[in-house]
């Protein structure tokens, strides 16, 4: 969502929540949080790997921007990292750089520590062959998410639950999204080996392993919940200087999820991302963006935190701000939340509808935006009113928009 639209939505929500209006009874006031990371919490026992799941959460003081409910983001650290030392970075709020994004979107952030000492470096059990919802880290993480979903004080919207992580945390995020697709509306995978790969194949894709292999493994994990893949989206990110996790796993992860989602796909052109990044998106047969692939030039094996994050222990603060990028991606393209107009106005006198004549405009996407027929989101022009994707925002691509009502445009000509 462009900054202008986001600020407008934020202001509108503040009015809706803070001022008495004719619709006040239909709105639920969302409780403000402390706007600070919590003290260390202990949530649940892990009977598989032993020990109690503990970690931190961030509950913002700002209101949510979408659907009058807060988003919930589960953030999983990588091997050799900890939640308090690297994701939140203690009292400094640097770490993975989630605080500023949480404040912007009014989102709750969960950052647990991996229980046990898997693979000798406190990793998540991403390579476990048991993919049951009741086994190991999957069980305790789903329990953690449910604790926040079921507690009304946090006002979590179940349609806005996301999971992301680095390395073993990214791989586990993919496992979580595949195992419980009805829980997670969006994934954010950073340097993530896909399911079915062993710990011996982290830096090299094994012979015979493909996106189809990963897709089959993912689909099998979902079981009867596989129908929820129809409304899930995935973003992946990796660095061109990552020699720890094979760079080929990045596009392979995205390709695997597209196979899981099914249907035909259209690849959009690469769009520059601030911080030496390049994003390639794929649209499904309905014109909806479902996957994002961000390549970061010069990024080694590290979480891309961007300016404001720490710059040590597999966290990089000199390039792409992935928390800001992936939150924008999730919010703009969430398929589970209706992002249309607000509540219906109070009933009034019935008047005949005004006569409107459809008009068609064919010009560059740049001109469409400048003329107010479209707006920019993530490097793409999208039609005002219908929110349909027009194409890349530049002066070279030409498209046709039809104005079918006041302020409402669709791709194509008048009927």
C-alpha positions as CSV (number, residue, x, y, z in Angstrom):
1,X,0.0,0.0,0.0
2,X,1.5,3.4,-1.0
3,X,2.5,5.6,1.9
4,X,-0.3,8.2,1.0
5,X,-3.0,5.5,1.1
6,X,-1.6,4.0,4.2
7,X,-1.6,7.3,6.1
8,X,-5.1,8.0,4.9
9,X,-6.2,4.7,6.1
10,X,-4.5,5.2,9.4
11,X,-6.1,8.6,9.8
12,X,-9.5,7.2,8.9
13,X,-9.2,4.4,11.4
14,X,-8.1,6.8,14.1
15,X,-11.3,8.8,13.4
16,X,-13.4,5.6,13.4
17,X,-11.9,4.4,16.7
18,X,-11.5,7.6,18.6
19,X,-14.4,9.9,17.7
20,X,-18.1,9.3,18.3
21,X,-19.8,8.6,15.0
22,X,-23.1,7.2,13.8
23,X,-21.4,3.9,13.4
24,X,-19.6,3.8,16.7
25,X,-21.8,1.0,18.0
26,X,-20.7,-1.2,15.1
27,X,-17.0,-0.6,15.8
28,X,-15.0,-2.4,18.5
29,X,-12.3,-0.3,20.2
30,X,-9.0,-2.1,19.9
31,X,-7.0,-1.9,23.1
32,X,-3.7,-0.1,22.9
33,X,-0.6,-2.1,24.0
34,X,2.4,-0.8,25.9
35,X,4.4,-0.1,22.7
36,X,7.4,-2.0,24.1
37,X,8.8,-5.5,24.0
38,X,7.6,-7.8,26.8
39,X,9.8,-9.3,29.4
40,X,10.8,-12.9,28.7
41,X,7.7,-15.1,28.7
42,X,7.3,-18.9,29.3
43,X,4.5,-20.3,27.1
44,X,4.4,-24.1,26.8
45,X,6.4,-27.3,27.4
46,X,8.0,-29.1,24.5
47,X,7.7,-32.8,25.3
48,X,9.6,-33.7,22.1
49,X,12.8,-31.7,22.4
50,X,12.4,-30.9,26.1
51,X,12.3,-27.5,27.8
52,X,9.7,-24.8,27.8
53,X,9.0,-22.5,24.9
54,X,9.9,-19.0,25.9
55,X,10.5,-15.6,24.2
56,X,9.1,-12.1,23.7
57,X,6.2,-10.3,22.1
58,X,5.6,-6.7,21.0
59,X,2.1,-5.2,21.5
60,X,1.9,-1.8,19.8
61,X,0.1,1.2,21.1
62,X,-1.1,2.1,17.6
63,X,-4.4,0.9,16.2
64,X,-4.5,-1.7,13.4
65,X,-4.8,-0.6,9.8
66,X,-6.9,-3.4,8.3
67,X,-10.3,-5.0,9.2
68,X,-10.3,-3.4,12.7
69,X,-8.1,-6.3,13.9
70,X,-4.4,-6.7,14.6
71,X,-2.1,-8.7,12.4
72,X,0.0,-11.3,14.2
73,X,3.5,-12.1,12.9
74,X,5.5,-15.1,14.2
75,X,9.2,-14.4,13.7
76,X,11.6,-17.3,14.0
77,X,15.4,-16.8,14.5
78,X,18.1,-18.7,12.7
79,X,20.6,-21.2,14.1
80,X,23.1,-19.7,16.4
81,X,20.7,-16.8,17.2
82,X,18.3,-16.1,20.1
83,X,15.1,-14.1,20.2
84,X,16.2,-11.7,22.8
85,X,19.8,-11.2,21.5
86,X,19.1,-11.0,17.8
87,X,15.4,-10.6,16.9
88,X,14.6,-7.9,19.5
89,X,18.2,-7.1,20.5
90,X,17.2,-6.5,24.1
91,X,16.3,-3.0,25.1
92,X,17.7,-1.5,21.9
93,X,14.8,-2.6,19.8
94,X,17.1,-3.1,16.8
95,X,17.7,-6.8,16.1
96,X,15.6,-7.9,13.1
97,X,14.0,-4.4,13.0
98,X,10.3,-5.3,13.6
99,X,9.3,-2.6,16.1
100,X,8.9,0.3,13.6
101,X,6.9,-1.9,11.3
102,X,4.7,-3.2,14.1
103,X,3.9,0.4,15.1
104,X,3.1,1.4,11.5
105,X,0.6,-1.5,10.9
106,X,-0.6,-1.9,14.5
107,X,0.7,-5.5,14.5
108,X,1.6,-7.9,17.3
109,X,5.0,-9.6,16.9
110,X,5.9,-12.9,18.4
111,X,9.5,-14.0,18.7
112,X,10.1,-17.3,20.6
113,X,13.3,-19.2,21.2
114,X,13.8,-22.7,19.8
115,X,13.5,-25.3,22.5
116,X,16.2,-28.0,22.8
117,X,19.5,-27.8,21.1
118,X,18.8,-29.2,17.7
119,X,21.7,-29.6,15.2
120,X,24.0,-28.3,17.9
121,X,23.1,-24.7,17.4
122,X,19.6,-24.2,18.9
123,X,17.9,-24.5,15.5
124,X,14.3,-25.1,14.7
125,X,13.3,-28.7,13.8
126,X,12.8,-27.9,10.1
127,X,14.4,-31.1,8.9
128,X,12.3,-33.4,11.1
129,X,10.5,-36.1,9.1
130,X,7.5,-36.0,11.5
131,X,5.4,-33.2,10.2
132,X,2.5,-33.7,12.6
133,X,0.8,-30.7,14.2
134,X,1.2,-32.4,17.5
135,X,5.0,-33.0,17.2
136,X,8.0,-30.9,18.3
137,X,8.3,-27.3,17.4
138,X,5.3,-27.3,15.2
139,X,3.1,-28.2,18.1
140,X,4.4,-25.6,20.5
141,X,4.4,-22.9,17.9
142,X,0.8,-23.5,16.9
143,X,-0.1,-23.5,20.6
144,X,1.6,-20.2,20.9
145,X,-0.2,-18.6,18.0
146,X,-3.5,-19.9,19.4
147,X,-2.9,-18.4,22.8
148,X,-2.7,-15.0,21.2
149,X,-5.6,-15.6,18.8
150,X,-7.9,-16.7,21.6
151,X,-7.0,-13.8,24.0
152,X,-9.4,-11.0,23.1
153,X,-7.2,-8.3,24.6
154,X,-4.9,-8.5,21.6
155,X,-7.7,-8.3,19.1
156,X,-5.9,-10.5,16.6
157,X,-7.7,-10.9,13.3
158,X,-7.4,-14.7,12.4
159,X,-7.3,-13.6,8.7
160,X,-4.0,-11.7,9.3
161,X,-1.6,-14.2,10.8
162,X,1.8,-14.5,9.2
163,X,5.1,-16.4,9.7
164,X,8.6,-15.6,8.7
165,X,12.2,-16.4,9.7
166,X,15.8,-16.7,8.7
167,X,17.6,-19.9,7.7
168,X,16.3,-22.7,10.0
169,X,13.7,-20.2,11.1
170,X,12.8,-19.6,7.4
171,X,12.7,-23.3,6.7
172,X,10.5,-23.8,9.8
173,X,8.2,-20.9,8.6
174,X,7.7,-22.8,5.4
175,X,6.9,-26.0,7.3
176,X,4.4,-24.0,9.5
177,X,2.7,-22.5,6.4
178,X,2.5,-25.9,4.7
179,X,1.3,-27.8,7.8
180,X,-1.3,-25.2,8.8
181,X,-2.2,-23.2,5.7
182,X,-5.6,-22.2,7.3
183,X,-3.7,-20.5,10.1
184,X,-1.1,-18.6,8.1
185,X,-2.3,-16.2,5.4
186,X,1.2,-15.3,4.3
187,X,4.8,-16.6,4.6
188,X,8.1,-14.7,4.5
189,X,11.1,-17.0,3.8
190,X,14.6,-15.8,4.2
191,X,17.4,-18.1,3.0
192,X,15.1,-21.1,3.7
193,X,15.9,-24.7,2.8
194,X,12.6,-26.3,1.7
195,X,10.9,-29.4,3.2
196,X,12.4,-32.7,2.2
197,X,15.9,-31.4,2.3
198,X,18.2,-32.8,5.0
199,X,20.8,-30.9,7.1
200,X,23.4,-32.3,4.8
201,X,22.0,-30.4,1.8
202,X,21.9,-26.9,3.2
203,X,24.5,-25.4,0.9
204,X,23.7,-27.5,-2.2
205,X,20.5,-28.6,-3.8
206,X,20.6,-32.4,-3.9
207,X,20.4,-34.2,-7.2
208,X,16.9,-34.9,-8.3
209,X,15.4,-32.4,-5.9
210,X,13.1,-29.8,-7.6
211,X,10.3,-27.4,-6.9
212,X,7.9,-30.3,-7.5
213,X,9.6,-32.3,-4.8
214,X,9.1,-29.5,-2.4
215,X,5.5,-28.8,-3.5
216,X,4.6,-32.5,-3.0
217,X,6.1,-32.5,0.5
218,X,4.3,-29.2,1.3
219,X,0.9,-30.5,0.1
220,X,1.2,-33.7,2.0
221,X,1.8,-31.8,5.2
222,X,-1.5,-29.9,4.9
223,X,-3.7,-32.9,4.6
224,X,-7.4,-32.0,4.8
225,X,-6.4,-28.3,5.3
226,X,-5.0,-28.0,1.7
227,X,-8.0,-26.0,0.5
228,X,-6.6,-23.0,2.5
229,X,-3.7,-22.7,0.0
230,X,-6.2,-21.0,-2.3
231,X,-5.9,-17.8,-0.2
232,X,-2.2,-18.0,1.0
233,X,0.6,-15.8,-0.3
234,X,4.4,-16.2,0.0
235,X,7.4,-13.9,-0.2
236,X,11.0,-15.1,-0.3
237,X,14.3,-13.3,0.0
238,X,18.0,-14.3,-0.4
239,X,21.4,-12.7,-0.9
240,X,23.8,-13.1,-3.8
241,X,26.7,-13.6,-1.4
242,X,25.0,-16.3,0.7
243,X,27.3,-19.3,0.7
244,X,25.7,-21.0,3.7
245,X,22.3,-21.8,2.3
246,X,22.1,-22.5,-1.4
247,X,20.9,-19.4,-3.3
248,X,18.9,-21.7,-5.6
249,X,16.5,-22.5,-2.7
250,X,15.1,-19.0,-2.9
251,X,13.4,-19.2,-6.3
252,X,12.8,-22.9,-5.8
253,X,10.7,-22.1,-2.6
254,X,8.6,-19.6,-4.5
255,X,8.1,-22.0,-7.5
256,X,7.1,-24.8,-5.1
257,X,4.5,-22.6,-3.4
258,X,3.1,-21.7,-6.8
259,X,2.7,-25.4,-7.6
260,X,0.9,-25.9,-4.3
261,X,-1.4,-22.9,-5.0
262,X,-2.1,-24.3,-8.5
263,X,-3.3,-22.8,-11.8
264,X,-1.6,-20.7,-14.4
265,X,0.9,-17.9,-13.6
266,X,2.1,-14.7,-15.1
267,X,5.6,-13.3,-14.3
268,X,5.9,-9.6,-13.8
269,X,9.0,-7.7,-14.6
270,X,11.7,-7.1,-12.0
271,X,11.2,-4.1,-9.8
272,X,13.9,-2.4,-7.8
273,X,13.7,-2.6,-4.0
274,X,15.5,0.0,-1.9
275,X,18.7,-1.4,-0.5
276,X,20.2,-3.3,-3.5
277,X,17.1,-5.5,-4.0
278,X,15.2,-6.7,-7.0
279,X,11.7,-8.1,-6.7
280,X,10.0,-10.5,-9.2
281,X,6.3,-11.2,-8.6
282,X,3.9,-13.8,-10.1
283,X,0.2,-13.3,-10.6
284,X,-2.3,-16.1,-10.6
285,X,-5.0,-16.6,-13.3
286,X,-7.2,-14.1,-11.4
287,X,-4.6,-11.4,-11.7
288,X,-3.7,-11.7,-7.9
289,X,-0.1,-11.4,-6.8
290,X,0.7,-14.6,-4.9
291,X,4.5,-14.8,-4.7
292,X,7.4,-12.3,-4.4
293,X,11.1,-13.1,-5.0
294,X,13.5,-10.6,-3.7
295,X,17.2,-11.0,-4.6
296,X,19.5,-8.8,-2.6
297,X,22.9,-8.0,-4.2
298,X,25.9,-8.5,-1.9
299,X,23.8,-9.9,1.0
300,X,25.6,-12.8,2.8
301,X,23.8,-15.3,5.0
302,X,21.8,-12.8,7.2
303,X,18.4,-11.5,8.0
304,X,17.9,-8.3,5.8
305,X,16.9,-5.9,8.6
306,X,17.6,-2.6,6.8
307,X,18.5,0.7,8.5
308,X,17.5,0.5,12.2
309,X,18.4,-3.2,12.7
310,X,21.5,-4.6,14.2
311,X,24.4,-5.4,12.0
312,X,25.9,-8.5,13.6
313,X,25.4,-12.2,14.1
314,X,23.6,-13.0,10.8
315,X,21.6,-9.7,10.8
316,X,22.4,-7.1,8.1
317,X,21.4,-3.4,8.5
318,X,23.0,-2.1,5.3
319,X,20.6,-3.4,2.6
320,X,16.9,-4.2,2.2
321,X,14.5,-3.6,5.1
322,X,12.6,-6.9,4.7
323,X,10.2,-6.4,7.6
324,X,8.9,-3.2,6.0
325,X,8.8,-4.9,2.5
326,X,7.1,-8.1,3.5
327,X,4.5,-6.4,5.7
328,X,3.6,-4.2,2.8
329,X,3.4,-7.3,0.6
330,X,1.2,-9.1,3.0
331,X,-1.1,-6.2,3.7
332,X,-1.5,-5.2,0.0
333,X,-2.2,-8.8,-1.2
334,X,-3.9,-10.5,1.7
335,X,-6.6,-12.7,0.1
336,X,-8.5,-13.4,3.3
337,X,-9.5,-9.8,4.2
338,X,-12.0,-7.9,2.2
339,X,-10.2,-4.6,1.3
340,X,-13.2,-2.9,-0.3
341,X,-15.3,0.0,0.9
342,X,-16.3,0.6,4.5
343,X,-19.7,0.3,6.2
344,X,-22.8,1.2,4.3
345,X,-24.2,4.7,5.1
346,X,-27.3,5.2,7.1
347,X,-30.5,4.7,5.1
348,X,-31.8,8.0,3.6
349,X,-34.4,9.2,1.1
350,X,-34.4,7.1,-2.1
351,X,-33.2,9.2,-5.0
352,X,-32.7,8.1,-8.6
353,X,-29.1,7.1,-9.4
354,X,-27.2,9.7,-11.5
355,X,-26.7,8.9,-15.1
356,X,-23.1,8.0,-15.9
357,X,-21.5,7.4,-19.2
358,X,-18.6,5.0,-19.3
359,X,-15.4,6.5,-20.8
360,X,-12.1,4.7,-21.9
361,X,-8.6,6.0,-21.7
362,X,-5.6,4.3,-23.3
363,X,-2.2,5.7,-22.3
364,X,0.9,4.8,-20.3
365,X,0.6,3.5,-16.8
366,X,2.5,6.5,-15.6
367,X,0.0,8.9,-17.1
368,X,-2.9,6.8,-15.7
369,X,-1.5,7.4,-12.2
370,X,-0.8,11.1,-12.8
371,X,-4.4,11.5,-14.0
372,X,-5.9,9.9,-10.9
373,X,-7.2,6.8,-12.7
374,X,-4.7,4.5,-10.9
375,X,-2.3,4.5,-8.0
376,X,1.1,2.8,-7.3
377,X,1.6,-0.2,-5.0
378,X,4.9,-2.1,-4.9
379,X,6.0,-0.8,-8.2
380,X,2.8,-1.6,-10.0
381,X,-0.1,0.6,-11.1
382,X,-3.4,-0.5,-9.8
383,X,-6.8,0.8,-11.0
384,X,-8.6,3.1,-8.5
385,X,-11.8,1.6,-7.3
386,X,-11.4,-2.0,-8.6
387,X,-7.8,-2.3,-7.4
388,X,-7.0,-4.4,-10.4
389,X,-3.3,-4.7,-11.4
390,X,-2.7,-2.6,-14.5
391,X,1.0,-3.4,-14.9
392,X,4.4,-1.9,-14.0
393,X,4.4,1.8,-13.1
394,X,6.4,3.4,-15.9
395,X,6.1,5.4,-19.1
396,X,6.7,2.5,-21.4
397,X,3.8,0.2,-20.7
398,X,0.4,1.3,-22.2
399,X,-2.9,0.0,-20.9
400,X,-6.6,0.8,-21.3
401,X,-8.8,1.7,-18.3
402,X,-12.6,2.2,-18.4
403,X,-14.3,4.5,-15.9
404,X,-17.5,2.6,-15.2
405,X,-18.6,4.8,-12.3
406,X,-17.4,8.0,-10.5
407,X,-13.9,7.3,-9.2
408,X,-14.1,3.6,-10.3
409,X,-11.9,2.2,-13.0
410,X,-11.5,-1.3,-14.5
411,X,-8.9,-2.8,-16.8
412,X,-10.3,-2.9,-20.4
413,X,-12.8,-1.0,-22.5
414,X,-16.4,0.0,-21.9
415,X,-18.9,-2.7,-22.7
